[in-house]
Amino acid sequence: MGASYYISFTDDYSCETKVQFLKHKSEALTAFKQYEANLTRQHPGAKLRKLQSDRGGEYLSAEFNQYLKDQGIQQQLTVHHSPQQNGVVERLNRTLVEHARAMLLARDMLKFLWAEAINYATWLKNRLLSQAIPRYTPYELINKLKPNLAQAHEFGAKVYVHLQDMGKLEAKAEEAVFVGVDDQSKGYRIYWAGRPGK
């Protein structure tokens, strides 16, 4: 993914979390606009009323502040050195990082796959029950149907990729590693060592 940071957005109603990966913290406003566009396009009638965040510089730029004002979105900031005021997000980010670390260590995976681990931890979080909403999953509240976990596999599990147009005596599959589920297709995300762009 080539990112150095990630930003997460959690919906207060459903507890659904979306993450986006950033090369620079200055990309936070673009990520927020994309999150807002996706939310309002996929859920007609939905409107963002409030954005609660810490006092990170990426949220305090004049451009970010002006955009929120123009859209009528109230900005609610935590008090300095009071992360407990943003408890849901602070806990979430800690949990995602802990899960990503555990997934990488369990399979002795390379650290540069951290973003894939965060992404998959988020995918699972949205499809599992939690104390915040014990009777439903975030996915269920948003999509009005139960999540299908058939695509869930252990992060780092060995998989085999079918190769097409190979010679009669050549291998028909090549080993790779499962790193997540692709939201844009009915496929998986894999790490295929030695294959550029895979």
Secondary structure, 3 states (H helix, E strand, C coil): CCCCEEEEEECCCCCCEEEEEECCHHHHHHHHHHHHHHHHHHCCCCCCCEEEECCCHHHCCHHHHHHHHHHCCEEEECCCCCHHHHHHHHHHHHHHHHHHHHHHHHCCCCHHHHHHHHHHHHHHHCCCCCCCCCCCCHHHHHHCCCCCHHHCCCCCCEEEEECCCCCCCCCCEEEEEEEEECCCCCCEEEECCCCCCC
